[in-house]
Amino acid sequence: MRFSLVAPLALAVAPSLVSATGTLGFALGTKNADGSCKQQPDYEADFDAISAASGSKLVRGYSASDCNSSTAIMPAAKAKGFQVVLGIWPDVQESFDADMAAITAVAPQYASNIYAVTVGSETLYRGNFTGPQLADKINTVKSMLKGVTSTPIKVGTADSWNKFADGTGNAVVGAADLIMVNAFAFWQGQALNNATKTYFDDVMQAFGHIQSIAGGVDKAPELWNGETGWPTDGGSDFGAASAGTSNAASYYKSAICGMLAWDVNLFYFEAFDEPWKPDSIGDNGQPADEKHWGAMTATRGSKFSLKC
């Protein structure tokens, strides 16, 4: 792809970035290495490892009812001083209802440890919803959470950067309290030497469009890079993008630390390897490994430095 090098986000916020640093979080799965559901002690061990390796105190999930995760992760978060972004999987009514019930059950007791709620993960990218349909889902969740806690809980969504850059998600901008933009130079088949440039350009295109639709930087929802990462040893290559721990370490140092230095909040995908995951089949019909995207091993060991 060609790069415009016109960065609406950077131009908008650069004057304030001399000493600012973004917030780092990690995507976190609900299962142990053997595929069993995590319990509170497992999450507490996860949090200890994440905090020690990176200093982060923030994680995000995708479905609050999966493995009954909300009932285990929230007391662990309170015990370890973490905040959690709880997820609602709205693709079918059954999962929407289950996740909504899971969140409303824990919110009264753990509201201070709930950073936000995301409605959907790449639903626009997959074509599950149109922008207006997703906006309606977000507004429904906002309405259902009113009065559940004394402190309002932010509600938003996460989707691929291009679905905000191309206008697909315009309707979401007015509904969401926060928008997470996912951006993977790896899945664009970019070689490592072009990956950070691609990543920055993608995020800035999406953020700039959202800010424009909102009517200005100060009127836009809270913006995050919701996912980015690089597979380590054992992972599958994609085009010119080569998996490998040394490449992941280089991407982390350049892209992750670079984006944080620009005062952009982001979530790294993901905290730990997930060896229980089956291979996925890509658009090209080829199997792709999804077990080795962790910044740390499944046993919570460091693969490379997570300090910037």
N, C-alpha and C positions, 0 to 999 in steps of 0.2 A: 504494500500500500504506500501511498504518498503521504507525507506529513506536512501539514499546513504550517507548523511552527507558530501559528497564531493561538495563543493560550489564553482564552477568556478568564479562566480561573486565576492563572498566574498574574495577569494584568490587573485583575480586580483586587487581589489580596497581597500582592508582592510587598507593598510598603510596610505591612505589618509583620513581615516574616523574618526580621533580622534575628530575633531570639526565640521565636515561637517554635513549638514542637507539637506535632499531631499526636493523637491517642492511638495506641496499638492494641488491637484485640486479636483473638484467635477463634476460628471456627472449630467447634468441638462436637464430636460424635457422641451417640448415646450408648454405644456398645463397647465392651472389652474386646481384646484381641481375639478371643475365642468365639465371639459373636453373642455372648451372654449380655444381658442388660446391666448397665452400670447402676450401682447403688451409691448411697451417700458417701461411704468411705472411698469409693473409686473416684468420684468427683473431687473429693477433698485432696486425694493424691494427685489428680490432674492439676488442680489449682496450685498446689505446692510446687509442682514441676514447672508450670508455666511462669509463675511469679519468680522463681529462682533463676530460670534461664533468661527471661526477658524483662522482668519488672512489670509486666502487664497484669492487670486485675480485671480483665474484661473478656468475656466469651460470648459467642452467639450460637444458637441452635436453629433448627429448621421445623421441628414439630414438637410442641410441648407435651403431646400425649404419647409420642413414640417411646416405647419402653417405660412408660410412666415417668418420663424424665423430669418433669416439673416438680414432682413430689420428692425426688432425690437431689436434684441439682440446686434447688433454692435453699434448703437448709445448709447444704455444703457451702454455697456462696455466702450466706450469712456468717457461717463459722470462720470462713477464710477471708472475709472482706472483699469479695468479688461482686461484680455486677454482671447480669446476664441479659442478653437480648433473646427473648422467647419467640418462637416461631409458630405461625399458623399455616398449615398446608391447605389452601382453600380450593384445590383442584376439583374435589368432589365434596358434596355436602357432609358426608359421613366424617371425613377427616377435619373439615372446618368445625363441625360441631364438637368433635372430640377435643381438638386443640383449644377451642374457646372455653370449654368446660374446665379443662386442665388449668388454664391461665386464671380464670375467675376463682378457682378453688384456692390457688396459692397467693394471689395478688393481695388480699387483705393483710396477710401476715408478713409478706416479703416485698412489699411495694418499693422499699428503699433499695432493694437489691435487683430490681427489674429496671434495666436501663431503657428498654423500649420493647415493643412488640412489632414484628414484621409479618405482614400478610402476604404470603407467597414468596417464592424464590424462583426467579426467572420464568414466571408464568407468561409474561409478554413474549419472551424469547421462544418459548415452546408453543405459543399460540393458544394457550388455554383460555385467556381472556383478552378482550380489547382493553384499551386504556380506560374508557368509561366504565366498563364492567369491573375492572380492578379498583377503580376509584370508589365505586359503590360498595365493594367488599370492605375497603378501608374505612369508609364512613360507617358501615354497619358495625364493625368492631369498635370504633370510637364510641358509638352510641351504647353498645353493650357493656363497655367498660366504665361508663359514667356512673358515678356513685359507688363503684366497687371499692375504691380506695379514696382517702381524703386528698391524696396527691394525684393529679392527673398523670396517666401513663402515655408516653409518646407512642404513636402508631404510624407505621410507614410500610415500606416494601423494599425488596431487593430485586434487581434485574440487570440484564446485560447492558453494558454501556451504550451499545449501538441503538437499543430500543428507546433510550432517552435522547440520544443525539439526533435520531432521524424523526423524532416527533411522535412515535408510537405511544409513548407514555405521557403525552402532554396533559391529559385529563387528570393524571395522578398528581401532578405538581400542586394543584390547588387543594387536594384532599389530604395529602400526607404531611405528617409532622417531620418526618425524616425520610430520605431516599438513599438507599445504598446502591452504588453503581459497581457492578462486577466487571473486572477487566483482566484478561489473561493474554499477555503477549504470546505465551506458550501455545494456546489454542488458535492463535493466528499463524502458527508455523514460523515464528520469527527466531532467527538465530540469536544466540545470547548477546552478541555485540550490537544487536539492534533492538533488544527486548525492552530495555528501560525507556528508550525513546518512544517506542510504540505504546507502552503502558502509560506514560505521562500524557501523550497526545490523546489517547482514548479517553482517559479520565477527564481531561480538560475539555474535550469536545462535549461530553455529556454534561458536565457541571455548567459549562458556559451556556448550553441550550436551556437547561433547567432554570438558570438564573434569568435568562432572557424571557422565558415564558412567564416566570413569576413577577417580572417587572423590576428586577434589580437584585443585587446580592443580598441586601438586607431584608428582602421580601421572600426569598427562596426558602424552602424547607432546609432543615439541617442535612448536610450532605456528607456522605461517607463513601470511601471505596469499600464495597461490601465483601469482595473476595479478590484475591490475587495470590499467585504462588507458582511453584515450579516443582515438578516431580524429581525425586532423588534416585539413587541407585536402585535398580529393579523396576523402575517405571518405564512406560512406553514412550518412544519418540513420536513427534508429530511434525511432519514436514521438515523444515530446517531446524526446528526446536529439538534439542537433544536432552533427554533426561540424564540426571546424574547429580550426585551430592555436591561435587565441586561447582557445577553450574548453578544449582539451587543456592549454594552459599554466595556465589558471586551476584546472583539476581537479588538476593536478600540485601546484601550490602549496598548495591547500587540503587535498585528500584524501591525497596521497602524503606531503607534508611533515608533515601533521597526524598521520597514522598512525605515521610514524617517530618523531615527538615523543612518542607514547604508548608507545614502546619495543616496537612491533610490527615484526617482520621481514617484508619484503615483496619481491615480484618485480614489476617493471613490465613489462607486455606492450605493446610489445616494444622491443628496443634500436633496431632500424633498420627502415625501410620495406622491404617485400618486393614489388617490382613484378612479379615473375614469377608471383605467386599468381593463380589464376583467381578470379572472383567466386564466392561461395558462395550457395546458395539457402536462405533462412530458412524457418521454420515457416509464414510467411505466403505462401510461394511466390515471394517477390520476391528478385531478386539483390541481394547486398550486397558492397560492396568490402572486401577484406581486405588491400589493398596499402599503406594509409596509417596504420597503427597505430604506427609507429615514433616513439620519442622523438627520433630523429635520422633524417636522410635516408638513402637507400640508399648514398650516397657519403660517409656518416659526418659530415655537417654538422649542426650544432646547429639545432634549430627554436626552442627556447626554453631558458631556464636550467634545468638539472637539479640545481642546488645548493639545499639547503634552509637 
